[in-house]
Amino acid sequence: MSTSTTALIVVGIILVLGYLLLRFNSLWIYKSFDRALRNDTNSLPLAYQVPRYFVSNPDGQVETSVRWPGWDGWYFFMLPEDKSFPLEMIRASLMTGLYGLDGTDNYEKLLRAGLSSREAVEYLTLISTRERLNGETKKVSRLSQHYLTKATDLVMSAKPLDVAIATGAVHGKEMTGLYGRMSGKWPHYTFQFMNPEVGLRCTLRFQGERIVWWADVPNIFTYFAAFGTYEGEVIYQKEAGQNETSGPPAPEGVSNIKGRGGFEHGFARKPFNYDGLWLPIKWLKKIIPTWNPIRYHYELFVGDDNCQGGFMYARGFGIDFRNRGGFHLNGIYKPITSVTIDYLDHPAPDIVESSGQPEKFYRSWRVKAETDEGFLEYTGTREWPPGCITGNMMYYNFSYEGTYLKQRISGRGYGEYLHM
């Protein structure tokens, strides 16, 4: 046997073994590396609340002007309990860095901000609201997404959790030019955010109750969602770009608000951007423009029946990299071992531009989630327009109805959908 033939056989064996390891990752990765199935679902250690990836200066202070080994992101969503309130959902997040791939990050906005992905932090709010538009009340999604300079606009402490994006000075507990701030310690947190495009500010106090872990691979990637209750204040500022024909159908001033929702923290090591690795796929997509090898679907639901949880489905090149979840029902945690999703053509999907191609973004879908005791099944319905983070990534709110062990369930939730 020639040397070249032997080399081809060895390469072939390596490729097959690599594929099998990826194809059946759910059988070994949780047992060997991922702590997600073993972590406590009722309390949260301090190490999972505070920043994980940053650099400190000799005085022990966070140094924002240098390159960091990864990113942290803190996210929350809130669903008001008063369904007559004009706000249907508030979603907001702060990220100390970017994911590092065009299509998940909005490179067009990044370019307009004059920043590289290494220099930027991200601030985002999505407000799903009923607004008066030309005399009619309509359902509108107001997205505010900004990339700002990490060196000057990120204010962060290592412990306890206190992270903010602001363009002004810090004076004790007050910050001028504040975009958003998250602070606190389990189970109590405070979130202060503004959406300048819609003229809205909010201060929300969150009390965590239960946790669902999506991933916890040390020094690689960790992500969880904590569910709980909210109360706080929402302030409308009509002078911030509103007029007589457009704006929230609520009086200017302070409104008290209560509801339920979730608080999430994710952090990941990022040695480099991933655009170079994705480049061969971009070339292939020019030949086969309808080919989308990556699909990610993430949903969090909050039931009217004390059921709260969700799932994470991530599939790439025919391999399920993450297909799990869990929910708490009457204080008892139920792991979800797998999920199947059927997308429905009725009502008619929205058509959005994804990588230059029209793609369907569905308004209804069926979820079938398997647990050890049986199936949780629901049909989700999206009535509000999507928040288009990029042409590939959508954020949205939804309502659902279904069953678990033949018992009816219903409620509302928040979701993310990526197809690229």
C-alpha positions in Angstrom: 0.0 0.0 0.0 1.4 3.4 -1.0 2.1 6.2 1.4 -0.6 8.4 -0.3 -3.2 5.7 0.0 -2.4 5.1 3.7 -2.6 8.9 4.3 -6.0 9.0 2.6 -7.3 6.1 4.7 -6.1 7.8 7.9 -7.7 11.1 6.9 -10.9 9.3 6.1 -11.0 7.5 9.4 -10.3 10.8 11.3 -13.2 12.5 9.4 -15.6 9.6 10.0 -14.7 9.6 13.7 -15.0 13.3 14.0 -18.4 13.2 12.3 -19.6 10.4 14.7 -18.4 12.4 17.7 -20.4 15.4 16.5 -23.4 13.4 15.4 -23.8 11.7 18.7 -22.6 14.5 20.9 -25.7 14.3 23.1 -24.5 10.9 24.3 -21.2 12.0 25.7 -20.8 15.7 26.0 -23.1 16.1 29.0 -21.4 13.2 30.8 -17.9 14.4 30.1 -17.9 18.2 29.9 -21.2 19.9 30.2 -22.6 20.5 33.7 -26.0 21.8 32.5 -27.8 18.7 33.6 -26.2 18.7 37.1 -26.5 22.3 38.1 -29.0 23.5 40.7 -32.3 24.7 39.2 -33.4 26.6 42.4 -30.4 28.8 43.3 -27.6 30.6 41.4 -24.0 30.7 42.7 -22.3 34.2 42.5 -19.8 33.0 39.9 -22.6 32.5 37.3 -24.1 36.0 37.9 -21.0 38.2 37.6 -18.7 38.7 34.5 -16.6 35.8 33.5 -14.5 37.2 30.6 -12.6 40.5 31.2 -9.2 41.9 31.9 -8.2 43.7 35.1 -5.5 46.4 35.5 -2.9 46.2 38.3 -5.3 47.9 40.7 -7.9 45.2 40.2 -10.3 47.4 38.2 -11.9 46.2 35.0 -9.8 47.4 32.0 -12.0 48.1 29.0 -9.4 49.4 26.6 -7.7 46.1 25.9 -8.8 42.9 24.1 -10.7 40.5 26.2 -10.6 36.6 25.9 -14.4 36.4 25.5 -17.8 38.0 26.0 -20.6 38.2 28.6 -24.2 38.9 27.8 -27.0 39.7 30.3 -30.6 39.6 29.0 -34.1 39.9 30.3 -37.7 39.7 29.1 -40.8 40.9 30.9 -44.5 40.2 30.1 -46.9 42.5 31.9 -49.7 40.7 33.8 -52.2 43.4 32.8 -53.0 42.3 29.2 -54.8 45.7 28.6 -51.5 47.5 29.1 -50.1 48.8 25.8 -46.8 47.0 26.3 -46.9 43.3 25.5 -43.2 42.6 26.1 -40.0 44.3 27.1 -36.8 42.6 26.0 -33.4 44.1 26.7 -29.7 43.1 26.8 -26.2 44.3 27.4 -23.2 42.5 25.8 -19.5 43.2 26.5 -18.5 41.9 23.1 -20.0 40.5 19.9 -20.5 36.9 18.8 -18.0 37.3 15.9 -20.0 36.3 12.8 -21.7 38.4 10.2 -25.4 37.4 10.3 -25.5 37.0 14.0 -23.9 40.4 14.6 -25.2 43.3 12.5 -22.0 44.3 10.6 -23.8 47.0 8.7 -24.7 48.8 11.9 -21.2 48.1 13.3 -19.7 49.7 10.2 -21.9 52.8 10.5 -20.8 53.1 14.1 -17.2 53.2 12.9 -16.2 50.3 15.2 -14.5 46.9 14.8 -16.1 43.9 16.5 -13.2 43.9 19.0 -14.0 47.5 20.1 -17.8 47.2 20.4 -20.3 46.5 23.0 -24.0 46.0 22.2 -27.1 47.5 23.8 -30.5 46.3 22.7 -34.2 46.7 23.6 -37.2 45.3 21.8 -40.6 46.7 22.8 -43.7 44.9 21.6 -46.5 47.5 22.0 -49.9 48.6 20.8 -49.6 52.0 19.3 -51.8 54.6 17.7 -50.9 54.9 14.0 -53.0 57.3 11.9 -56.0 56.9 14.2 -55.8 53.0 14.5 -54.3 50.9 17.3 -51.8 48.5 15.7 -49.3 46.0 17.0 -45.7 47.3 16.6 -42.3 46.0 17.5 -39.8 48.8 18.4 -36.2 47.6 18.1 -33.4 49.7 19.5 -29.9 48.2 18.7 -26.7 50.2 19.2 -23.0 49.3 19.1 -21.0 51.6 21.3 -17.3 51.8 22.2 -16.3 49.4 24.9 -13.3 51.5 26.1 -15.4 54.6 26.9 -19.0 53.4 27.2 -18.9 50.2 29.2 -19.0 50.6 33.0 -18.6 47.3 34.8 -17.6 45.9 38.2 -16.2 42.4 38.7 -18.3 41.7 41.8 -21.1 42.1 42.6 -23.1 42.3 39.3 -23.2 45.9 38.1 -22.8 46.4 34.4 -23.9 49.4 32.4 -23.6 51.0 29.0 -23.6 54.8 29.2 -22.1 57.7 27.2 -21.7 60.0 30.2 -20.0 60.3 33.5 -20.6 58.1 36.6 -21.6 59.8 39.8 -22.0 57.3 42.5 -25.2 55.4 41.7 -26.2 57.8 38.9 -24.9 57.8 35.3 -25.5 60.4 32.7 -26.2 59.3 29.2 -27.4 55.9 30.5 -28.6 53.4 27.9 -29.0 50.3 30.2 -27.9 48.9 33.5 -28.2 45.6 35.3 -27.3 45.1 38.9 -28.0 42.9 41.9 -27.5 39.5 43.5 -29.5 36.4 43.4 -32.5 36.4 43.6 -32.9 40.2 43.4 -31.9 42.3 40.4 -32.7 45.7 39.1 -32.8 46.6 35.4 -32.8 50.2 34.1 -33.2 50.6 30.3 -34.3 53.1 27.8 -35.6 52.9 24.2 -34.8 56.3 22.7 -36.6 55.5 19.4 -39.9 55.0 21.1 -39.4 57.4 24.0 -39.6 54.9 26.8 -37.7 54.3 30.0 -38.2 51.5 32.5 -36.9 50.5 36.0 -37.8 46.9 36.8 -37.1 44.9 39.9 -36.8 41.1 39.3 -37.1 38.3 41.9 -35.7 35.0 40.6 -37.4 31.7 41.4 -36.3 28.9 39.1 -33.5 28.2 36.6 -33.2 26.3 33.4 -29.6 25.5 32.2 -28.9 25.4 28.5 -25.2 24.8 28.5 -22.3 24.9 31.0 -19.0 23.8 29.4 -16.2 25.4 31.6 -14.0 27.9 29.7 -16.1 27.4 26.5 -19.7 28.4 26.8 -22.3 28.8 29.6 -25.9 29.9 29.3 -29.0 29.8 31.6 -32.4 31.4 32.1 -33.8 32.3 35.5 -37.6 32.7 35.7 -39.4 34.9 38.2 -41.6 38.0 38.9 -41.2 41.7 38.0 -42.5 45.0 39.3 -41.4 48.5 38.5 -42.1 51.6 36.5 -42.4 52.5 32.9 -42.0 56.1 31.7 -43.2 57.4 28.3 -41.5 60.5 27.0 -43.5 61.9 24.1 -40.8 64.5 23.4 -38.5 61.7 22.2 -39.6 61.7 18.6 -43.3 61.1 19.1 -46.0 62.9 17.3 -49.8 63.1 17.2 -50.2 60.2 14.7 -47.7 57.7 16.2 -46.9 56.6 19.7 -47.9 54.4 22.6 -51.6 54.8 23.4 -50.8 55.6 27.0 -50.5 58.9 28.9 -47.1 60.5 29.2 -45.6 59.9 32.6 -45.0 57.1 35.0 -47.0 53.8 34.9 -46.6 51.1 37.5 -46.2 47.6 36.0 -46.1 44.0 37.2 -45.5 40.8 35.4 -43.4 37.6 34.9 -40.5 36.8 32.7 -36.9 35.8 32.7 -33.3 36.9 33.3 -30.4 35.3 31.4 -26.7 35.3 31.5 -24.5 33.8 28.8 -20.7 33.9 28.4 -18.3 32.4 26.0 -14.6 32.3 25.1 -13.9 33.9 21.7 -10.3 33.6 20.5 -11.1 35.2 17.1 -14.0 36.1 14.8 -15.5 33.2 12.8 -16.0 34.9 9.5 -12.9 33.2 8.0 -14.3 29.8 8.9 -17.6 30.7 7.4 -16.1 32.0 4.2 -16.3 28.6 2.3 -20.0 28.4 3.2 -20.6 31.9 1.8 -19.0 30.8 -1.5 -21.2 27.7 -1.6 -24.3 29.8 -0.9 -23.6 31.9 -4.0 -23.8 28.7 -6.0 -26.8 27.3 -4.0 -28.5 30.5 -2.6 -31.4 28.5 -1.0 -29.0 26.4 1.1 -29.1 27.4 4.8 -27.1 24.9 6.8 -27.6 26.5 10.2 -30.9 26.7 12.2 -31.2 27.9 15.7 -34.6 28.2 17.5 -34.8 29.2 21.2 -38.0 29.7 23.1 -38.9 30.7 26.7 -42.5 30.3 27.9 -44.3 31.6 30.9 -47.6 29.8 31.5 -50.8 30.9 33.1 -50.7 27.6 34.9 -47.4 28.0 36.9 -45.5 26.3 34.1 -42.3 28.1 33.0 -39.3 27.0 30.9 -38.3 26.5 27.3 -36.0 24.8 24.9 -32.9 25.4 22.8 -32.6 23.8 19.3 -29.4 24.3 17.4 -28.7 22.3 14.2 -25.9 22.7 11.8 -25.0 20.7 8.7 -27.5 18.0 9.6 -26.2 17.6 13.2 -28.1 18.5 16.3 -25.6 20.4 18.5 -28.2 21.3 21.1 -31.7 19.9 21.4 -32.8 20.1 25.0 -34.6 22.2 27.5 -36.7 22.0 30.6 -39.5 23.6 32.6 -40.8 24.0 36.1 -44.4 22.9 36.8 -45.7 23.7 40.3 -42.2 23.9 41.6 -41.0 20.5 40.1 -38.4 20.6 37.3 -39.0 18.5 34.2 -36.1 18.0 31.8 -36.8 18.1 28.1 -34.7 15.5 26.3 -35.6 16.4 22.7 -37.7 18.8 20.7 -39.3 18.6 17.2 -40.8 21.8 15.6 -43.2 21.9 12.7 -43.6 25.3 10.9 -47.1 26.1 9.6 -48.0 28.0 6.5 -51.3 29.2 8.0 -51.5 32.0 8.8 -49.2 33.1 6.0 -45.6 33.6 7.1 -43.8 36.9 6.9 -41.2 37.2 4.1 -37.9 38.6 5.2 -34.6 39.2 3.4 -31.9 36.7 4.6 -28.5 36.9 3.0 -30.1 38.5 0.0 -32.7 35.8 -0.4 -36.4 35.9 0.7 -37.0 33.6 3.6 -40.2 32.6 5.5 -40.5 33.7 9.1 -43.4 31.8 10.4 -46.4 33.1 12.4 -47.4 29.7 13.8 -45.5 26.5 14.7 -46.1 23.3 16.6 -43.6 22.2 19.3 -43.4 18.6 20.6 -41.1 18.3 23.6 -40.3 14.9 25.1 -39.9 14.4 28.8 -39.4 11.2 30.8 -43.1 11.3 31.8 -44.6 12.1 28.4 -44.9 15.0 25.8 -45.4 18.7 26.3 -47.0 19.9 23.1 -48.1 23.4 22.1 -48.9 25.6 19.1 -47.1 29.0 19.2 -48.6 32.0 17.5 -46.8 35.2 16.7 -49.0 38.3 16.3 -46.4 41.1 16.5 -43.8 41.8 13.7 -40.4 40.3 14.3 -37.5 42.3 15.7 -34.9 41.9 12.8 -31.6 41.9 14.6 -29.9 41.0 11.3 -31.3 39.5 8.0 -30.8 36.1 9.6 -31.7 36.6 13.3 -35.2 37.4 14.5 -36.4 38.1 18.1 -40.2 37.9 18.8 -42.9 37.4 21.4 -45.7 34.8 21.1 -48.6 33.2 22.8 -49.2 29.4 23.0 -51.8 26.8 23.8 -51.2 23.1 24.2 -51.1 20.1 26.6 -48.8 18.3 29.0 -49.9 14.8 30.0 -53.3 15.7 28.7 -53.6 18.7 30.9 -54.2 22.0 29.1 -51.4 24.6 29.2 -51.3 28.2 27.8 -49.4 31.4 28.2 -46.9 33.7 26.5 -43.2 33.8 25.8 -40.2 35.1 24.0 -38.2 33.5 21.2 -35.2 33.8 18.9 -34.9 32.3 15.4 -31.8 32.1 13.2 -31.5 30.6 9.8 -28.3 31.0 7.7 
